[in-house]
Amino acid sequence: METRVETTYYDQGTPAERWERAGLFFDAEDYAGAARVLARLVEEVPEQTGPRLLLARAYYHSAQLRRAEAELRIIVERDPVEHYARLMLGRTLQRQARHDEAAPHLRIAAALAGDFPEE
């Protein structure tokens, strides 16, 4: 009995080729297309921050805010000083009208960026 795995355009190629393809989709503002490529890539290389962060951004820009939040929380849990993930998590929570939850992440992101309020 033969097992056939169907692949789509989104799944074809090496991880490096799919990473490049995801970037092209993202740059063309096809965020849903980028997310389709990146979701599979993140499954294959879950330890890498770059693909997961770009996946979170694609989810954010395509208004898949719960998915963006989940990816960003994974990044922040693994690397609490990942500035951009903190900023994106805060903004994602803001977009969901969860301002109290967003505030600490935005403050930490500002501190990590050296953006301190002037006194």
FIMARVO-913304 format. One line per field, with one value per residue (C-alpha): residue number from 1; x, z, y. Coordinates in pm, 1 decimal, always signed. Example, Ala and Ser with C-alpha at 12.3 -4.5 7.8 and 13.67 -1.06 7.14 Angstrom:
pos	[1 / 2] .
px	[+1230.0 / +1367.0] .
pz	[+780.0 / +714.0] .
py	[-450.0 / -106.0] .
***
This chain:
pos	[1 / 2 / 3 / 4 / 5 / 6 / 7 / 8 / 9 / 10 / 11 / 12 / 13 / 14 / 15 / 16 / 17 / 18 / 19 / 20 / 21 / 22 / 23 / 24 / 25 / 26 / 27 / 28 / 29 / 30 / 31 / 32 / 33 / 34 / 35 / 36 / 37 / 38 / 39 / 40 / 41 / 42 / 43 / 44 / 45 / 46 / 47 / 48 / 49 / 50 / 51 / 52 / 53 / 54 / 55 / 56 / 57 / 58 / 59 / 60 / 61 / 62 / 63 / 64 / 65 / 66 / 67 / 68 / 69 / 70 / 71 / 72 / 73 / 74 / 75 / 76 / 77 / 78 / 79 / 80 / 81 / 82 / 83 / 84 / 85 / 86 / 87 / 88 / 89 / 90 / 91 / 92 / 93 / 94 / 95 / 96 / 97 / 98 / 99 / 100 / 101 / 102 / 103 / 104 / 105 / 106 / 107 / 108 / 109 / 110 / 111 / 112 / 113 / 114 / 115 / 116 / 117 / 118 / 119] .
px	[+0.0 / +144.3 / +126.4 / +101.4 / +171.2 / +23.8 / +229.2 / +118.1 / +312.0 / +337.5 / +512.1 / +753.2 / +1126.6 / +1389.0 / +1338.3 / +1562.1 / +1354.3 / +1031.3 / +1177.3 / +1257.5 / +910.3 / +747.3 / +945.8 / +824.0 / +462.4 / +511.0 / +676.1 / +388.6 / +150.1 / +0.8 / +13.2 / -218.7 / +4.1 / +313.5 / +146.0 / +65.5 / +432.3 / +562.6 / +327.2 / +470.8 / +825.5 / +781.7 / +660.2 / +985.5 / +1220.4 / +1035.5 / +1354.1 / +1426.0 / +1297.9 / +1309.1 / +1040.3 / +816.9 / +846.8 / +765.8 / +470.9 / +345.0 / +378.7 / +190.4 / -86.7 / -96.2 / -122.7 / -391.7 / -593.6 / -537.3 / -462.4 / -506.6 / -262.4 / -16.9 / -43.8 / +24.6 / +339.9 / +465.6 / +411.9 / +626.1 / +906.4 / +887.3 / +878.6 / +1197.1 / +1370.9 / +1229.6 / +1453.2 / +1345.2 / +1255.2 / +1051.6 / +846.3 / +761.6 / +656.5 / +446.3 / +284.5 / +189.0 / +44.8 / -139.0 / -299.7 / -388.4 / -563.7 / -772.2 / -863.7 / -663.3 / -479.4 / -399.8 / -227.1 / -46.3 / +103.3 / +376.9 / +496.4 / +511.0 / +702.2 / +953.6 / +994.9 / +1059.5 / +1314.1 / +1492.0 / +1511.1 / +1653.3 / +1346.2 / +1308.7 / +1070.6 / +1243.6 / +1197.6] .
pz	[+0.0 / -109.3 / +118.0 / -69.5 / +96.7 / -86.4 / -92.9 / -199.7 / -332.1 / +25.9 / +140.1 / -149.5 / -122.5 / +144.1 / +469.2 / +334.2 / +16.4 / +215.2 / +447.7 / +142.1 / -5.0 / +323.0 / +314.6 / -37.6 / +65.7 / +369.6 / +166.3 / -84.2 / +211.3 / +156.7 / +527.3 / +513.6 / +247.0 / +454.4 / +757.2 / +559.1 / +471.6 / +813.0 / +1020.4 / +863.1 / +889.4 / +1260.3 / +1313.5 / +1158.5 / +1340.9 / +1660.8 / +1835.1 / +1584.2 / +1678.6 / +1333.0 / +1161.9 / +1471.1 / +1502.7 / +1135.0 / +1174.5 / +1467.3 / +1257.5 / +968.3 / +1207.0 / +1353.7 / +1014.3 / +900.3 / +1219.7 / +1358.5 / +1695.2 / +1918.5 / +1702.1 / +1704.1 / +2081.3 / +2121.0 / +1907.2 / +2081.5 / +2425.5 / +2325.2 / +2214.9 / +2529.4 / +2752.7 / +2588.1 / +2566.8 / +2810.0 / +2671.3 / +2307.9 / +2260.4 / +1941.2 / +2060.0 / +2377.8 / +2174.2 / +1936.9 / +2226.0 / +2386.5 / +2060.8 / +1995.7 / +2338.3 / +2280.7 / +1956.2 / +2153.9 / +2400.2 / +2675.2 / +2775.4 / +3133.0 / +3007.9 / +2733.2 / +2959.8 / +3128.9 / +2795.5 / +2640.7 / +2942.6 / +2925.9 / +2550.2 / +2601.2 / +2875.1 / +2661.8 / +2379.0 / +2616.8 / +2574.8 / +2922.6 / +2997.7 / +3067.1 / +3417.5] .
py	[+0.0 / +332.3 / +633.7 / +959.7 / +1289.8 / +1582.9 / +1894.6 / +2234.2 / +2527.7 / +2652.6 / +2333.5 / +2276.0 / +2320.0 / +2319.7 / +2508.1 / +2786.6 / +2812.7 / +2822.4 / +3087.3 / +3297.2 / +3233.9 / +3336.7 / +3660.0 / +3728.0 / +3672.0 / +3895.2 / +4172.9 / +4153.9 / +4198.6 / +3853.1 / +3783.2 / +3481.9 / +3324.9 / +3394.8 / +3237.3 / +2920.4 / +2876.2 / +2976.2 / +2759.9 / +2446.3 / +2579.1 / +2655.0 / +2297.9 / +2173.7 / +2411.6 / +2511.0 / +2622.6 / +2900.9 / +3245.4 / +3407.6 / +3199.5 / +3206.4 / +3584.5 / +3635.8 / +3396.1 / +3604.2 / +3919.5 / +3757.0 / +3653.0 / +4004.8 / +4172.4 / +3928.8 / +3995.4 / +3645.4 / +3800.2 / +3494.2 / +3300.7 / +3591.6 / +3611.0 / +3237.9 / +3253.2 / +3565.8 / +3416.0 / +3117.4 / +3350.7 / +3565.5 / +3258.7 / +3126.7 / +3463.5 / +3721.4 / +3997.7 / +3957.5 / +4324.0 / +4302.9 / +4004.6 / +4198.1 / +4500.7 / +4289.6 / +4103.4 / +4434.7 / +4565.9 / +4240.3 / +4258.4 / +4624.5 / +4535.1 / +4289.3 / +4569.0 / +4396.7 / +4712.5 / +4609.2 / +4293.8 / +4488.1 / +4756.6 / +4549.1 / +4408.1 / +4755.0 / +4891.2 / +4606.2 / +4652.8 / +5025.1 / +4954.8 / +4693.9 / +4948.7 / +5209.1 / +5426.2 / +5574.0 / +5861.9 / +6191.9 / +6323.8] .
***
